[in-house]
């Protein structure tokens, strides 16, 4: 072989070697990162799900304008939770197997999450539980591919109960009106178990579980008017909560009882004057467009203003939860790339980065615990009418740190609640008055 031929053969061999080793050294950047999102875009729950979708579109636009995730633009694919469990499962599988999405954000309904989380594990698909609340997901099994970028039901219910006991400690009777599915049952089980431990003399006079999506609550309201409870709890949400509040208000139920509505921040703008003052409302996290700690923050104000400009409404907690999911994903890609020597990470490296991840949406910072559960502060207060807005604002706010009001990793929430004593009533919270 001539000398030139030898050099050519050597060069070709080296080139082939480099080509074969390149994927080992670095994941080639894809043309886009595909994100599959489950939310309600139809049915009564769409009043809750559509703002989440709108927030996702806004956030994707923002990410792409600044260059994407690690230099790669994102593309969104939506599936409708309102289509039913079987269709949703089939659509989720289609996103993974046919559309080849890189990550999913699923879902709103606790029932949806119970169904989809095992499927995500089977498909080895990174899934961010962006809104569902049931605590059972991570307390009843270990997961590699599922992570929750917000709180679960336990701190949400404990914050509501603590606020009630701090503000109205002398009530004697309580009733519940919750949607009849995983969230409604689980949230009441947590709330009632803690109530029995902390105030065992309270009598439960009615436990009502109307069907999810019920259009008429006249039977439940009649029962409540007859029982005359001091406190009425409802962890219902979306169109169900709106309908219940309107019908209860028309029949004078709010004049008789103190209402505790831990998810009602999402309904304030829609209900406007139909929700009277003095109702205890929560935000499923520290989510509020007038967040007392961040309302003057430039980034926070920009998000609120752009969302309002795009949609005509202020962002509600589904929008803020979606922002947290995107913030978690962005932080995970950054962390994974840093651990990969600056090279674009593959999915497994992004999954690895989720453990112990720290990030912040538009509330207090969040950490993913070793059990894949997010630590999220809880904001709760009471409705107050002002001249500033055509709907009630939240006043007399308390914000609780997540660690103080939820079961630690590896501990079942109901078992943890049984260990509570009177000292739990002294759990500290930062307090804020509107306008101060």
ABEGO torsion letter per residue (X at the ends): XBAAAAAAAAAAAAAAAAAAAAAAABBBBBABBBBBBBBBABEAAAAAAAAAAAAAAAAAAAAAAAGEBGGBBBBBBBBBAAAEAAAAAAAAAAAAAAAGBABBBOBABAAAAAAAAAAAAAAGBBBBBAABABAAAAAABBBAABBBABBBAAAAAAAAAAAAAAABAABABBBBBBBBBAAAAAAAAAAAAAAAAABAABBBABBBBBBBGBABAAAAAAAAAAAGBABBBBABBEAAAAAAAAAAAAAGAAAABBBBBAAAAAAAAAAEAABBBGBBBBAGEBBBAABAAAAABAAAAAAAAAAAAAAGBBBBAAAAAAAAAAAAAAAAAAAAAAAAGGBBBBAAAAAAAABGBBBBBABBBBBBBAAGBBBBBBBBBBBBBBAABABBBBBGBBBBBAAAABBBBGBBAAAAAAABBAAAAABBBBBBBBGX
